[in-house]
């Protein structure tokens, strides 16, 4: 990890500590064991978190986050252990079943996501997807719920923009300010690995982003202590889970 990145993460963690003390515990009750830190995900409810495909009773977000057509990253935050984490994508405006999604990448990150923040680089979207098209990024993982190890779901709704038009701020900066080599997870597929047949059928139902769509993600931080492997960056919690989840308030 670059020294500047590590120093930035440390400064952000320190600045958010006071807020974490007051609000982190409260926010931890509004997410499952794992959630999107960026892009922001749909409203969570305990009653829906095990229901495919999005673990939420809410439909697509009215204000979608920008997401670059290439060079994208996602950030996940965990307050408990998770297994068999899978990230999928749909290019439909309102995906309603698992069949509407296709695999983007997968990694077994059981311990790395235990009370931690993790960034992952994502493949470029297929060339048939254009700026203004809608997409939904799906997270599926296994976690303990009432003594059972079962699937959990979350979804983040985005609209695509050219890379040079992407407005990088808030939580997105914790991933996009690092290099691709530092972030790429093992097994990240290339563009050719994303099925063009699925994309072509889905893109016909994708809707252009309205002028009033969201142009930024939430703006603050997660507490982090950089720990780098050859394939990804894991930012472990310095102050515990409260320091991570308070960033979303």
Secondary structure, DSSP 8 states (H G I E B T S, - for coil): --HHHHHHHHHHHHHHHHHHHHHHHHHGGGS-SEEEEETT-----TTTTTSTTTSSSS-S-SS-EEEESSS-EEEEEESS--EEEEEEEE-SSS--SGGG-EEEEEE--TTTTTTEEEEEE-----TT--TT-EEEEEEEEEEEETTEEEEEEEEEEEEEE-GGG----GGGHHHHTS-HHHH--TT---GGGS-HHHHHHHHTT-----TTS------S----EEEE-SS-EEEE-SS-HHHHHGGG-
